[in-house]
């Protein structure tokens, strides 16, 4: 199982999904509302046996459309 989690810069979980590799984030939070402009942290982890392993971690910047 692969899990994608997106956190705000304050460490709050904003979005979570397990539809890997078809995953595309549209900048919405768990409630479907667009997030504020800023930097977010993407954590991709997988379960191998009974252990969770971090596969990748990245940052993404959401820009405020004008």
CHARMM-style PDB file with segment names, atoms N, HN, CA, C and O in Angstrom:
ATOM      1  N   UNK     1       0.842  -1.187   0.000  1.00  0.00      PROA
ATOM      2  CA  UNK     1       0.000   0.000   0.000  1.00  0.00      PROA
ATOM      3  C   UNK     1       0.881   1.243   0.000  1.00  0.00      PROA
ATOM      4  O   UNK     1       1.812   1.355   0.798  1.00  0.00      PROA
ATOM      5  N   UNK     2       0.583   2.166  -0.894  1.00  0.00      PROA
ATOM      6  HN  UNK     2      -0.174   2.075  -1.542  1.00  0.00      PROA
ATOM      7  CA  UNK     2       1.296   3.441  -0.987  1.00  0.00      PROA
ATOM      8  C   UNK     2       0.357   4.538  -0.498  1.00  0.00      PROA
ATOM      9  O   UNK     2      -0.817   4.562  -0.865  1.00  0.00      PROA
ATOM     10  N   UNK     3       0.872   5.443   0.326  1.00  0.00      PROA
ATOM     11  HN  UNK     3       1.826   5.424   0.623  1.00  0.00      PROA
ATOM     12  CA  UNK     3       0.064   6.537   0.858  1.00  0.00      PROA
ATOM     13  C   UNK     3       0.761   7.865   0.579  1.00  0.00      PROA
ATOM     14  O   UNK     3       1.967   8.008   0.782  1.00  0.00      PROA
ATOM     15  N   UNK     4      -0.022   8.831   0.110  1.00  0.00      PROA
ATOM     16  HN  UNK     4      -1.002   8.715  -0.055  1.00  0.00      PROA
ATOM     17  CA  UNK     4       0.479  10.185  -0.117  1.00  0.00      PROA
ATOM     18  C   UNK     4      -0.174  11.092   0.910  1.00  0.00      PROA
ATOM     19  O   UNK     4      -1.399  11.130   1.029  1.00  0.00      PROA
ATOM     20  N   UNK     5       0.652  11.826   1.653  1.00  0.00      PROA
ATOM     21  HN  UNK     5       1.647  11.795   1.556  1.00  0.00      PROA
ATOM     22  CA  UNK     5       0.147  12.770   2.648  1.00  0.00      PROA
ATOM     23  C   UNK     5       0.735  14.139   2.358  1.00  0.00      PROA
ATOM     24  O   UNK     5       1.921  14.265   2.055  1.00  0.00      PROA
ATOM     25  N   UNK     6      -0.100  15.163   2.454  1.00  0.00      PROA
ATOM     26  HN  UNK     6      -1.063  15.061   2.700  1.00  0.00      PROA
ATOM     27  CA  UNK     6       0.346  16.532   2.224  1.00  0.00      PROA
ATOM     28  C   UNK     6       0.100  17.323   3.501  1.00  0.00      PROA
ATOM     29  O   UNK     6      -1.005  17.345   4.043  1.00  0.00      PROA
ATOM     30  N   UNK     7       1.171  17.977   3.967  1.00  0.00      PROA
ATOM     31  HN  UNK     7       2.069  17.959   3.527  1.00  0.00      PROA
ATOM     32  CA  UNK     7       1.139  18.727   5.222  1.00  0.00      PROA
ATOM     33  C   UNK     7       1.385  20.212   4.966  1.00  0.00      PROA
ATOM     34  O   UNK     7       2.104  20.589   4.040  1.00  0.00      PROA
ATOM     35  N   UNK     8       0.776  21.038   5.799  1.00  0.00      PROA
ATOM     36  HN  UNK     8       0.192  20.732   6.551  1.00  0.00      PROA
ATOM     37  CA  UNK     8       1.063  22.472   5.766  1.00  0.00      PROA
ATOM     38  C   UNK     8       2.434  22.695   6.396  1.00  0.00      PROA
ATOM     39  O   UNK     8       3.024  21.770   6.955  1.00  0.00      PROA
ATOM     40  N   UNK     9       2.935  23.913   6.306  1.00  0.00      PROA
ATOM     41  HN  UNK     9       2.456  24.665   5.852  1.00  0.00      PROA
ATOM     42  CA  UNK     9       4.255  24.195   6.898  1.00  0.00      PROA
ATOM     43  C   UNK     9       4.226  24.127   8.413  1.00  0.00      PROA
ATOM     44  O   UNK     9       5.278  24.111   9.051  1.00  0.00      PROA
ATOM     45  N   UNK    10       3.033  24.086   8.998  1.00  0.00      PROA
ATOM     46  HN  UNK    10       2.178  24.100   8.480  1.00  0.00      PROA
ATOM     47  CA  UNK    10       2.892  23.949  10.452  1.00  0.00      PROA
ATOM     48  C   UNK    10       2.730  22.492  10.874  1.00  0.00      PROA
ATOM     49  O   UNK    10       2.565  22.200  12.058  1.00  0.00      PROA
ATOM     50  N   UNK    11       2.776  21.588   9.916  1.00  0.00      PROA
ATOM     51  HN  UNK    11       2.911  21.825   8.954  1.00  0.00      PROA
ATOM     52  CA  UNK    11       2.695  20.167  10.232  1.00  0.00      PROA
ATOM     53  C   UNK    11       1.293  19.610  10.289  1.00  0.00      PROA
ATOM     54  O   UNK    11       1.103  18.475  10.725  1.00  0.00      PROA
ATOM     55  N   UNK    12       0.297  20.378   9.860  1.00  0.00      PROA
ATOM     56  HN  UNK    12       0.451  21.300   9.505  1.00  0.00      PROA
ATOM     57  CA  UNK    12      -1.086  19.888   9.846  1.00  0.00      PROA
ATOM     58  C   UNK    12      -1.344  19.092   8.573  1.00  0.00      PROA
ATOM     59  O   UNK    12      -0.994  19.529   7.477  1.00  0.00      PROA
ATOM     60  N   UNK    13      -1.958  17.920   8.724  1.00  0.00      PROA
ATOM     61  HN  UNK    13      -2.241  17.564   9.615  1.00  0.00      PROA
ATOM     62  CA  UNK    13      -2.305  17.103   7.570  1.00  0.00      PROA
ATOM     63  C   UNK    13      -3.408  17.805   6.786  1.00  0.00      PROA
ATOM     64  O   UNK    13      -4.494  18.050   7.311  1.00  0.00      PROA
ATOM     65  N   UNK    14      -3.125  18.124   5.535  1.00  0.00      PROA
ATOM     66  HN  UNK    14      -2.243  17.924   5.108  1.00  0.00      PROA
ATOM     67  CA  UNK    14      -4.062  18.854   4.681  1.00  0.00      PROA
ATOM     68  C   UNK    14      -4.822  17.894   3.772  1.00  0.00      PROA
ATOM     69  O   UNK    14      -6.015  18.072   3.527  1.00  0.00      PROA
ATOM     70  N   UNK    15      -4.119  16.872   3.272  1.00  0.00      PROA
ATOM     71  HN  UNK    15      -3.150  16.728   3.471  1.00  0.00      PROA
ATOM     72  CA  UNK    15      -4.708  15.977   2.282  1.00  0.00      PROA
ATOM     73  C   UNK    15      -4.053  14.605   2.392  1.00  0.00      PROA
ATOM     74  O   UNK    15      -2.872  14.497   2.723  1.00  0.00      PROA
ATOM     75  N   UNK    16      -4.818  13.572   2.114  1.00  0.00      PROA
ATOM     76  HN  UNK    16      -5.777  13.660   1.845  1.00  0.00      PROA
ATOM     77  CA  UNK    16      -4.298  12.210   2.162  1.00  0.00      PROA
ATOM     78  C   UNK    16      -4.948  11.397   1.053  1.00  0.00      PROA
ATOM     79  O   UNK    16      -6.140  11.550   0.784  1.00  0.00      PROA
ATOM     80  N   UNK    17      -4.170  10.532   0.408  1.00  0.00      PROA
ATOM     81  HN  UNK    17      -3.202  10.407   0.627  1.00  0.00      PROA
ATOM     82  CA  UNK    17      -4.675   9.758  -0.711  1.00  0.00      PROA
ATOM     83  C   UNK    17      -3.841   8.491  -0.851  1.00  0.00      PROA
ATOM     84  O   UNK    17      -2.666   8.474  -0.485  1.00  0.00      PROA
ATOM     85  N   UNK    18      -4.444   7.436  -1.376  1.00  0.00      PROA
ATOM     86  HN  UNK    18      -5.398   7.450  -1.674  1.00  0.00      PROA
ATOM     87  CA  UNK    18      -3.675   6.215  -1.627  1.00  0.00      PROA
ATOM     88  C   UNK    18      -3.837   5.743  -3.073  1.00  0.00      PROA
ATOM     89  O   UNK    18      -3.692   4.554  -3.357  1.00  0.00      PROA
ATOM     90  N   UNK    19      -4.136   6.666  -3.982  1.00  0.00      PROA
ATOM     91  HN  UNK    19      -4.254   7.631  -3.751  1.00  0.00      PROA
ATOM     92  CA  UNK    19      -4.305   6.338  -5.399  1.00  0.00      PROA
ATOM     93  C   UNK    19      -2.998   6.561  -6.162  1.00  0.00      PROA
ATOM     94  O   UNK    19      -2.933   7.393  -7.066  1.00  0.00      PROA
ATOM     95  N   UNK    20      -1.975   5.822  -5.794  1.00  0.00      PROA
ATOM     96  HN  UNK    20      -2.027   5.146  -5.059  1.00  0.00      PROA
ATOM     97  CA  UNK    20      -0.662   5.944  -6.420  1.00  0.00      PROA
ATOM     98  C   UNK    20      -0.559   4.905  -7.521  1.00  0.00      PROA
ATOM     99  O   UNK    20      -0.989   3.784  -7.249  1.00  0.00      PROA
ATOM    100  N   UNK    21      -0.064   5.115  -8.690  1.00  0.00      PROA
ATOM    101  HN  UNK    21       0.286   6.025  -8.910  1.00  0.00      PROA
ATOM    102  CA  UNK    21       0.628   6.280  -9.217  1.00  0.00      PROA
ATOM    103  C   UNK    21      -0.273   7.264  -9.968  1.00  0.00      PROA
ATOM    104  O   UNK    21       0.223   8.225 -10.556  1.00  0.00      PROA
ATOM    105  N   UNK    22      -1.592   7.034  -9.955  1.00  0.00      PROA
ATOM    106  HN  UNK    22      -1.995   6.254  -9.477  1.00  0.00      PROA
ATOM    107  CA  UNK    22      -2.514   7.915 -10.679  1.00  0.00      PROA
ATOM    108  C   UNK    22      -2.789   9.221  -9.951  1.00  0.00      PROA
ATOM    109  O   UNK    22      -3.575  10.036 -10.435  1.00  0.00      PROA
ATOM    110  N   UNK    23      -2.173   9.437  -8.819  1.00  0.00      PROA
ATOM    111  HN  UNK    23      -1.535   8.775  -8.426  1.00  0.00      PROA
ATOM    112  CA  UNK    23      -2.448  10.583  -7.960  1.00  0.00      PROA
ATOM    113  C   UNK    23      -2.092  11.915  -8.618  1.00  0.00      PROA
ATOM    114  O   UNK    23      -1.009  12.070  -9.182  1.00  0.00      PROA
ATOM    115  N   UNK    24      -3.011  12.867  -8.539  1.00  0.00      PROA
ATOM    116  HN  UNK    24      -3.891  12.741  -8.081  1.00  0.00      PROA
ATOM    117  CA  UNK    24      -2.772  14.251  -8.935  1.00  0.00      PROA
ATOM    118  C   UNK    24      -3.450  15.131  -7.896  1.00  0.00      PROA
ATOM    119  O   UNK    24      -4.639  14.970  -7.622  1.00  0.00      PROA
ATOM    120  N   UNK    25      -2.706  16.050  -7.325  1.00  0.00      PROA
ATOM    121  HN  UNK    25      -1.740  16.181  -7.547  1.00  0.00      PROA
ATOM    122  CA  UNK    25      -3.272  16.952  -6.311  1.00  0.00      PROA
ATOM    123  C   UNK    25      -3.673  18.254  -6.970  1.00  0.00      PROA
ATOM    124  O   UNK    25      -2.867  18.881  -7.658  1.00  0.00      PROA
ATOM    125  N   UNK    26      -4.922  18.668  -6.763  1.00  0.00      PROA
ATOM    126  HN  UNK    26      -5.577  18.159  -6.204  1.00  0.00      PROA
ATOM    127  CA  UNK    26      -5.422  19.896  -7.372  1.00  0.00      PROA
ATOM    128  C   UNK    26      -5.377  21.088  -6.424  1.00  0.00      PROA
ATOM    129  O   UNK    26      -5.956  22.135  -6.712  1.00  0.00      PROA
ATOM    130  N   UNK    27      -4.694  20.932  -5.300  1.00  0.00      PROA
ATOM    131  HN  UNK    27      -4.223  20.081  -5.066  1.00  0.00      PROA
ATOM    132  CA  UNK    27      -4.576  22.034  -4.346  1.00  0.00      PROA
ATOM    133  C   UNK    27      -5.738  22.133  -3.384  1.00  0.00      PROA
ATOM    134  O   UNK    27      -5.927  23.165  -2.740  1.00  0.00      PROA
ATOM    135  N   UNK    28      -6.520  21.068  -3.277  1.00  0.00      PROA
ATOM    136  HN  UNK    28      -6.367  20.230  -3.800  1.00  0.00      PROA
ATOM    137  CA  UNK    28      -7.658  21.055  -2.352  1.00  0.00      PROA
ATOM    138  C   UNK    28      -7.294  20.342  -1.059  1.00  0.00      PROA
ATOM    139  O   UNK    28      -6.417  19.478  -1.042  1.00  0.00      PROA
ATOM    140  N   UNK    29      -7.970  20.708   0.019  1.00  0.00      PROA
ATOM    141  HN  UNK    29      -8.682  21.410   0.005  1.00  0.00      PROA
ATOM    142  CA  UNK    29      -7.765  20.021   1.288  1.00  0.00      PROA
ATOM    143  C   UNK    29      -8.710  18.825   1.390  1.00  0.00      PROA
ATOM    144  O   UNK    29      -9.409  18.505   0.429  1.00  0.00      PROA
ATOM    145  N   UNK    30      -8.735  18.166   2.543  1.00  0.00      PROA
ATOM    146  HN  UNK    30      -8.167  18.426   3.324  1.00  0.00      PROA
ATOM    147  CA  UNK    30      -9.568  16.980   2.733  1.00  0.00      PROA
ATOM    148  C   UNK    30     -11.050  17.278   2.549  1.00  0.00      PROA
ATOM    149  O   UNK    30     -11.820  16.384   2.197  1.00  0.00      PROA
ATOM    150  N   UNK    31     -11.463  18.530   2.784  1.00  0.00      PROA
ATOM    151  HN  UNK    31     -10.838  19.256   3.070  1.00  0.00      PROA
ATOM    152  CA  UNK    31     -12.856  18.924   2.638  1.00  0.00      PROA
ATOM    153  C   UNK    31     -13.215  19.384   1.239  1.00  0.00      PROA
ATOM    154  O   UNK    31     -14.372  19.721   0.986  1.00  0.00      PROA
ATOM    155  N   UNK    32     -12.248  19.410   0.312  1.00  0.00      PROA
ATOM    156  HN  UNK    32     -11.308  19.136   0.517  1.00  0.00      PROA
ATOM    157  CA  UNK    32     -12.502  19.800  -1.059  1.00  0.00      PROA
ATOM    158  C   UNK    32     -12.301  21.282  -1.336  1.00  0.00      PROA
ATOM    159  O   UNK    32     -12.480  21.725  -2.471  1.00  0.00      PROA
ATOM    160  N   UNK    33     -11.931  22.059  -0.315  1.00  0.00      PROA
ATOM    161  HN  UNK    33     -11.785  21.699   0.607  1.00  0.00      PROA
ATOM    162  CA  UNK    33     -11.698  23.491  -0.500  1.00  0.00      PROA
ATOM    163  C   UNK    33     -10.250  23.726  -0.915  1.00  0.00      PROA
ATOM    164  O   UNK    33      -9.353  22.985  -0.513  1.00  0.00      PROA
ATOM    165  N   UNK    34     -10.028  24.767  -1.726  1.00  0.00      PROA
ATOM    166  HN  UNK    34     -10.756  25.369  -2.052  1.00  0.00      PROA
ATOM    167  CA  UNK    34      -8.665  25.103  -2.143  1.00  0.00      PROA
ATOM    168  C   UNK    34      -7.846  25.582  -0.943  1.00  0.00      PROA
ATOM    169  O   UNK    34      -8.350  26.329  -0.104  1.00  0.00      PROA
ATOM    170  N   UNK    35      -6.597  25.157  -0.862  1.00  0.00      PROA
ATOM    171  HN  UNK    35      -6.188  24.551  -1.544  1.00  0.00      PROA
ATOM    172  CA  UNK    35      -5.714  25.577   0.222  1.00  0.00      PROA
ATOM    173  C   UNK    35      -5.183  26.975  -0.065  1.00  0.00      PROA
ATOM    174  O   UNK    35      -5.249  27.457  -1.196  1.00  0.00      PROA
ATOM    175  N   UNK    36      -4.661  27.616   0.964  1.00  0.00      PROA
ATOM    176  HN  UNK    36      -4.607  27.225   1.883  1.00  0.00      PROA
ATOM    177  CA  UNK    36      -4.055  28.937   0.802  1.00  0.00      PROA
ATOM    178  C   UNK    36      -2.707  28.817   0.112  1.00  0.00      PROA
ATOM    179  O   UNK    36      -2.071  27.763   0.133  1.00  0.00      PROA
ATOM    180  N   UNK    37      -2.284  29.914  -0.499  1.00  0.00      PROA
ATOM    181  HN  UNK    37      -2.800  30.770  -0.516  1.00  0.00      PROA
ATOM    182  CA  UNK    37      -0.962  29.941  -1.136  1.00  0.00      PROA
ATOM    183  C   UNK    37       0.108  29.689  -0.083  1.00  0.00      PROA
ATOM    184  O   UNK    37      -0.014  30.143   1.055  1.00  0.00      PROA
ATOM    185  N   UNK    38       1.145  28.972  -0.462  1.00  0.00      PROA
ATOM    186  HN  UNK    38       1.243  28.604  -1.387  1.00  0.00      PROA
ATOM    187  CA  UNK    38       2.238  28.694   0.461  1.00  0.00      PROA
ATOM    188  C   UNK    38       2.963  27.420   0.095  1.00  0.00      PROA
ATOM    189  O   UNK    38       2.717  26.829  -0.957  1.00  0.00      PROA
ATOM    190  N   UNK    39       3.853  27.004   0.966  1.00  0.00      PROA
ATOM    191  HN  UNK    39       4.052  27.484   1.820  1.00  0.00      PROA
ATOM    192  CA  UNK    39       4.642  25.797   0.755  1.00  0.00      PROA
ATOM    193  C   UNK    39       4.015  24.637   1.519  1.00  0.00      PROA
ATOM    194  O   UNK    39       3.626  24.778   2.678  1.00  0.00      PROA
ATOM    195  N   UNK    40       3.924  23.509   0.862  1.00  0.00      PROA
ATOM    196  HN  UNK    40       4.239  23.395  -0.080  1.00  0.00      PROA
ATOM    197  CA  UNK    40       3.361  22.295   1.452  1.00  0.00      PROA
ATOM    198  C   UNK    40       4.368  21.168   1.290  1.00  0.00      PROA
ATOM    199  O   UNK    40       5.186  21.179   0.370  1.00  0.00      PROA
ATOM    200  N   UNK    41       4.301  20.204   2.183  1.00  0.00      PROA
ATOM    201  HN  UNK    41       3.636  20.195   2.930  1.00  0.00      PROA
ATOM    202  CA  UNK    41       5.248  19.100   2.199  1.00  0.00      PROA
ATOM    203  C   UNK    41       4.523  17.813   1.824  1.00  0.00      PROA
ATOM    204  O   UNK    41       3.505  17.463   2.421  1.00  0.00      PROA
ATOM    205  N   UNK    42       5.054  17.121   0.837  1.00  0.00      PROA
ATOM    206  HN  UNK    42       5.881  17.405   0.352  1.00  0.00      PROA
ATOM    207  CA  UNK    42       4.453  15.892   0.339  1.00  0.00      PROA
ATOM    208  C   UNK    42       5.294  14.725   0.845  1.00  0.00      PROA
ATOM    209  O   UNK    42       6.510  14.691   0.652  1.00  0.00      PROA
ATOM    210  N   UNK    43       4.638  13.775   1.491  1.00  0.00      PROA
ATOM    211  HN  UNK    43       3.651  13.803   1.649  1.00  0.00      PROA
ATOM    212  CA  UNK    43       5.298  12.587   2.015  1.00  0.00      PROA
ATOM    213  C   UNK    43       4.663  11.372   1.359  1.00  0.00      PROA
ATOM    214  O   UNK    43       3.458  11.150   1.482  1.00  0.00      PROA
ATOM    215  N   UNK    44       5.473  10.587   0.664  1.00  0.00      PROA
ATOM    216  HN  UNK    44       6.451  10.767   0.564  1.00  0.00      PROA
ATOM    217  CA  UNK    44       4.995   9.362   0.033  1.00  0.00      PROA
ATOM    218  C   UNK    44       5.605   8.201   0.800  1.00  0.00      PROA
ATOM    219  O   UNK    44       6.826   8.074   0.886  1.00  0.00      PROA
ATOM    220  N   UNK    45       4.749   7.359   1.356  1.00  0.00      PROA
ATOM    221  HN  UNK    45       3.756   7.462   1.286  1.00  0.00      PROA
ATOM    222  CA  UNK    45       5.230   6.232   2.160  1.00  0.00      PROA
ATOM    223  C   UNK    45       4.544   4.951   1.705  1.00  0.00      PROA
ATOM    224  O   UNK    45       3.471   4.975   1.103  1.00  0.00      PROA
ATOM    225  N   UNK    46       5.182   3.857   2.005  1.00  0.00      PROA
ATOM    226  HN  UNK    46       6.054   3.838   2.494  1.00  0.00      PROA
ATOM    227  CA  UNK    46       4.638   2.556   1.634  1.00  0.00      PROA
ATOM    228  C   UNK    46       4.773   1.576   2.777  1.00  0.00      PROA
ATOM    229  O   UNK    46       5.614   1.737   3.662  1.00  0.00      PROA
ATOM    230  N   UNK    47       3.935   0.559   2.744  1.00  0.00      PROA
ATOM    231  HN  UNK    47       3.252   0.428   2.025  1.00  0.00      PROA
ATOM    232  CA  UNK    47       3.985  -0.491   3.750  1.00  0.00      PROA
ATOM    233  C   UNK    47       4.656  -1.706   3.129  1.00  0.00      PROA
ATOM    234  O   UNK    47       4.234  -2.205   2.086  1.00  0.00      PROA
ATOM    235  N   UNK    48       5.699  -2.169   3.786  1.00  0.00      PROA
ATOM    236  HN  UNK    48       6.042  -1.764   4.634  1.00  0.00      PROA
ATOM    237  CA  UNK    48       6.438  -3.340   3.352  1.00  0.00      PROA
ATOM    238  C   UNK    48       6.407  -4.322   4.512  1.00  0.00      PROA
ATOM    239  O   UNK    48       7.101  -4.133   5.511  1.00  0.00      PROA
ATOM    240  N   UNK    49       5.603  -5.371   4.381  1.00  0.00      PROA
ATOM    241  HN  UNK    49       5.039  -5.525   3.569  1.00  0.00      PROA
ATOM    242  CA  UNK    49       5.387  -6.270   5.512  1.00  0.00      PROA
ATOM    243  C   UNK    49       4.599  -5.531   6.564  1.00  0.00      PROA
ATOM    244  O   UNK    49       3.482  -5.081   6.306  1.00  0.00      PROA
ATOM    245  N   UNK    50       5.163  -5.400   7.742  1.00  0.00      PROA
ATOM    246  HN  UNK    50       6.070  -5.766   7.951  1.00  0.00      PROA
ATOM    247  CA  UNK    50       4.490  -4.639   8.801  1.00  0.00      PROA
ATOM    248  C   UNK    50       5.236  -3.345   9.120  1.00  0.00      PROA
ATOM    249  O   UNK    50       5.037  -2.749  10.179  1.00  0.00      PROA
ATOM    250  N   UNK    51       6.096  -2.916   8.195  1.00  0.00      PROA
ATOM    251  HN  UNK    51       6.258  -3.400   7.335  1.00  0.00      PROA
ATOM    252  CA  UNK    51       6.909  -1.720   8.395  1.00  0.00      PROA
ATOM    253  C   UNK    51       6.518  -0.635   7.390  1.00  0.00      PROA
ATOM    254  O   UNK    51       6.314  -0.921   6.210  1.00  0.00      PROA
ATOM    255  N   UNK    52       6.416   0.612   7.863  1.00  0.00      PROA
ATOM    256  HN  UNK    52       6.583   0.844   8.821  1.00  0.00      PROA
ATOM    257  CA  UNK    52       6.148   1.750   6.981  1.00  0.00      PROA
ATOM    258  C   UNK    52       7.467   2.412   6.615  1.00  0.00      PROA
ATOM    259  O   UNK    52       8.278   2.736   7.482  1.00  0.00      PROA
ATOM    260  N   UNK    53       7.667   2.607   5.321  1.00  0.00      PROA
ATOM    261  HN  UNK    53       7.009   2.343   4.616  1.00  0.00      PROA
ATOM    262  CA  UNK    53       8.919   3.154   4.805  1.00  0.00      PROA
ATOM    263  C   UNK    53       8.618   4.426   4.018  1.00  0.00      PROA
ATOM    264  O   UNK    53       7.688   4.451   3.213  1.00  0.00      PROA
ATOM    265  N   UNK    54       9.407   5.490   4.249  1.00  0.00      PROA
ATOM    266  HN  UNK    54      10.162   5.470   4.904  1.00  0.00      PROA
ATOM    267  CA  UNK    54       9.281   6.713   3.471  1.00  0.00      PROA
ATOM    268  C   UNK    54       9.944   6.489   2.120  1.00  0.00      PROA
ATOM    269  O   UNK    54      11.133   6.179   2.043  1.00  0.00      PROA
ATOM    270  N   UNK    55       9.161   6.649   1.055  1.00  0.00      PROA
ATOM    271  HN  UNK    55       8.195   6.901   1.118  1.00  0.00      PROA
ATOM    272  CA  UNK    55       9.670   6.440  -0.294  1.00  0.00      PROA
ATOM    273  C   UNK    55      10.174   7.731  -0.924  1.00  0.00      PROA
ATOM    274  O   UNK    55      11.141   7.720  -1.686  1.00  0.00      PROA
ATOM    275  N   UNK    56       9.516   8.846  -0.606  1.00  0.00      PROA
ATOM    276  HN  UNK    56       8.731   8.855   0.013  1.00  0.00      PROA
ATOM    277  CA  UNK    56       9.913  10.120  -1.183  1.00  0.00      PROA
ATOM    278  C   UNK    56       9.323  11.233  -0.335  1.00  0.00      PROA
ATOM    279  O   UNK    56       8.275  11.061   0.287  1.00  0.00      PROA
ATOM    280  N   UNK    57       9.989  12.356  -0.312  1.00  0.00      PROA
ATOM    281  HN  UNK    57      10.841  12.496  -0.817  1.00  0.00      PROA
ATOM    282  CA  UNK    57       9.457  13.545   0.346  1.00  0.00      PROA
ATOM    283  C   UNK    57       9.863  14.760  -0.470  1.00  0.00      PROA
ATOM    284  O   UNK    57      11.014  14.897  -0.883  1.00  0.00      PROA
ATOM    285  N   UNK    58       8.903  15.633  -0.692  1.00  0.00      PROA
ATOM    286  HN  UNK    58       7.968  15.522  -0.356  1.00  0.00      PROA
ATOM    287  CA  UNK    58       9.124  16.803  -1.539  1.00  0.00      PROA
ATOM    288  C   UNK    58       8.371  17.991  -0.981  1.00  0.00      PROA
ATOM    289  O   UNK    58       7.521  17.857  -0.100  1.00  0.00      PROA
ATOM    290  N   UNK    59       8.699  19.151  -1.510  1.00  0.00      PROA
ATOM    291  HN  UNK    59       9.390  19.260  -2.225  1.00  0.00      PROA
ATOM    292  CA  UNK    59       7.902  20.335  -1.204  1.00  0.00      PROA
ATOM    293  C   UNK    59       7.206  20.766  -2.484  1.00  0.00      PROA
ATOM    294  O   UNK    59       7.701  20.540  -3.588  1.00  0.00      PROA
ATOM    295  N   UNK    60       6.061  21.386  -2.318  1.00  0.00      PROA
ATOM    296  HN  UNK    60       5.659  21.570  -1.421  1.00  0.00      PROA
ATOM    297  CA  UNK    60       5.328  21.934  -3.440  1.00  0.00      PROA
ATOM    298  C   UNK    60       4.834  23.318  -3.026  1.00  0.00      PROA
ATOM    299  O   UNK    60       4.414  23.521  -1.887  1.00  0.00      PROA
ATOM    300  N   UNK    61       4.888  24.251  -3.947  1.00  0.00      PROA
ATOM    301  HN  UNK    61       5.229  24.086  -4.872  1.00  0.00      PROA
ATOM    302  CA  UNK    61       4.435  25.616  -3.660  1.00  0.00      PROA
ATOM    303  C   UNK    61       3.133  25.873  -4.390  1.00  0.00      PROA
ATOM    304  O   UNK    61       3.036  25.687  -5.603  1.00  0.00      PROA
ATOM    305  N   UNK    62       2.133  26.304  -3.636  1.00  0.00      PROA
ATOM    306  HN  UNK    62       2.212  26.455  -2.651  1.00  0.00      PROA
ATOM    307  CA  UNK    62       0.846  26.678  -4.208  1.00  0.00      PROA
ATOM    308  C   UNK    62       0.851  28.188  -4.350  1.00  0.00      PROA
ATOM    309  O   UNK    62       1.067  28.915  -3.380  1.00  0.00      PROA
ATOM    310  N   UNK    63       0.611  28.651  -5.566  1.00  0.00      PROA
ATOM    311  HN  UNK    63       0.435  28.060  -6.354  1.00  0.00      PROA
ATOM    312  CA  UNK    63       0.605  30.087  -5.838  1.00  0.00      PROA
ATOM    313  C   UNK    63      -0.815  30.629  -5.749  1.00  0.00      PROA
ATOM    314  O   UNK    63      -1.784  29.918  -6.015  1.00  0.00      PROA
ATOM    315  N   UNK    64      -0.921  31.881  -5.377  1.00  0.00      PROA
ATOM    316  HN  UNK    64      -0.134  32.459  -5.160  1.00  0.00      PROA
ATOM    317  CA  UNK    64      -2.211  32.542  -5.283  1.00  0.00      PROA
ATOM    318  C   UNK    64      -2.569  33.079  -6.670  1.00  0.00      PROA
ATOM    319  O   UNK    64      -1.900  33.981  -7.173  1.00  0.00      PROA
ATOM    320  N   UNK    65      -3.625  32.529  -7.295  1.00  0.00      PROA
ATOM    321  HN  UNK    65      -4.168  31.796  -6.887  1.00  0.00      PROA
ATOM    322  CA  UNK    65      -3.988  33.028  -8.627  1.00  0.00      PROA
ATOM    323  C   UNK    65      -4.496  34.451  -8.565  1.00  0.00      PROA
ATOM    324  O   UNK    65      -5.269  34.792  -7.670  1.00  0.00      PROA
ATOM    325  N   UNK    66      -4.083  35.278  -9.488  1.00  0.00      PROA
ATOM    326  HN  UNK    66      -3.456  35.000 -10.216  1.00  0.00      PROA
ATOM    327  CA  UNK    66      -4.494  36.682  -9.495  1.00  0.00      PROA
ATOM    328  C   UNK    66      -5.433  36.938 -10.637  1.00  0.00      PROA
ATOM    329  OT1 UNK    66      -5.894  38.065 -10.816  1.00  0.00      PROA
TER     330      UNK     66
END
